Amino acid sequence: MNTDIEDEIPESEELYEKLSLTIDKGQEPLRIDKFLMARIEGATRNKIQQAIENNLVFVNDNVVKSNYKIKGGDRVVVFDTNAPDTSDIIPQDIALDIVYEDDDLFIINKPVGMVCHPGSGNPDRTLLNAAAFHLKKINPEMDDTLLPRYGLVHRIDKNTSGLMVMAKSEKAMSDLAKQFFNHTVHRRYIALVWGNFEEESGTVIAHVGRHQRFRKLFTAYPEGDYGKDAITHYRVLERFNYVTLVECRLETGRTHQIRVHMQHIQHPLFNDDFYGGDKIVKGTVFTKYKQFVDNCFSICPRHALHAKELGFIHPTTKKEMLFSSELPDDMAQVIEKWRKYSQFRNAED
C-alpha cells in the first residue's frame, strides 16, 4: 500500500505494540533512549527520541522522557503508529457477509468480534485474512504478495458491527482513501446510550486523542490542544427513560470517536466496558431493575454500536453509492427489551 494513502486513513491513530519486555533485575541504570537503540534493530537515536516525545514509549504504564534511566524490574512497552507488517497475510476460509461487489470494491457487513487486521494478540482469523481468501478464490493466479496491498480503507472496532468498504485495486484504494480523508464519506451509526437527552439533536466538537496515561483508551480534549479534530452529529431516534436510541453521523473518523464523544457528553454507550457504559449509569436502585440491566448486558455483551449506513462516490463510475444494513440480533433484542420496559414504566406512571 502507498504509505501516503495509508497515512490518510482517518482511523490511523491506532497504536501497535512493537516491543514489550521486563528489564532484568541485574540491569544497571541506563538512559531509555540508549537502551532502546540497542534493542530495536535499525533504530536511530533520533527516531527513538521522537517516539518518546510522541508518547509512544511507556515504562510501567507511564510515558517517560528520553533521560529516564531504566532499572531492574521496569516493564517497557514501545508502540508504533504503523500497522504490523502484513506481507505474510495468510488467506483463511472465513465466511464474509458481502452485500455488494464489483471489479473495484466490495462491501462487507462485519460481524461483532471480528478484528480488521492482524496485530498484537490477533495474528490471524481477521477480516484481512478472510478478504485475502476471497480475492484468491476470485483470481487463483493472484500473486500472494499483492493480497495485503488491497483492502482496508477504514476500520471499525472489533465489537462494533456493520458496513465496511474494501478496495480491490490500487486505484480504488487511493480514490476511497482520499474520500475518507476529505470527510465526504457518509457514515451513519446506530447507538444505544445511557441517559435521556434534553434536546432532539446536537453536535459534539472535541478533539479525540489517546489517553496520556491509559494507553488503551482514547479521550476527548475539548480545548483542542491535544489529539485530532473530531465532529459527531447525533439525533434522538427513540427514548426509553434511562437509555436512548440515537443515530450518529461522523464528520470525521477518529479511533473510538463515537464512544469517546458520547462519554464526553455523559451518555456512554450501553455496555461499553472501555468508557463506563458497562455499569448502571442511569436508573433506580431496585433489585429488579439491576437484574433487568444485567439481563440486557448478557444479551448484548458488547458496546451497542452498529455502522448502519455507508455512502461514497464510486471510484470508477463516479456514481453515488449508498448501502444500509439491519441491526444485528443482539442490539435488536436489547432495544426491544428496553422499549417494552419503558412502555411498562410509562403505563405505571
Secondary structure, DSSP 8 states (H G I E B T S, - for coil): --HHHHHH-TTTT--EEEEEEE--TT---EEHHHHHHHHSTT--HHHHHHHHHTT-EEETTEE--TT-EE-TT-EEEEEESS----TT---------EEEE-SSEEEEEE-TT--SS-BTTB-SSSHHHHHHHHHHHH-TTS-GGGGGGS-BSS---TT-EEEEEEESSHHHHHHHHHHHHTT-SEEEEEEEEES--SSSEEEEE-EEEE-SS-TT-EEEETT-SSSB--EEEEEEEEE-SSEEEEEEEESS--TTHHHHHHHHTT--BTT-TTTT-SS--SS---HHHHHHHHHHHHHS-S--EEEEEEEEE-TTT--EEEEE----HHHHHHHHHHHHHHHHHHHH-
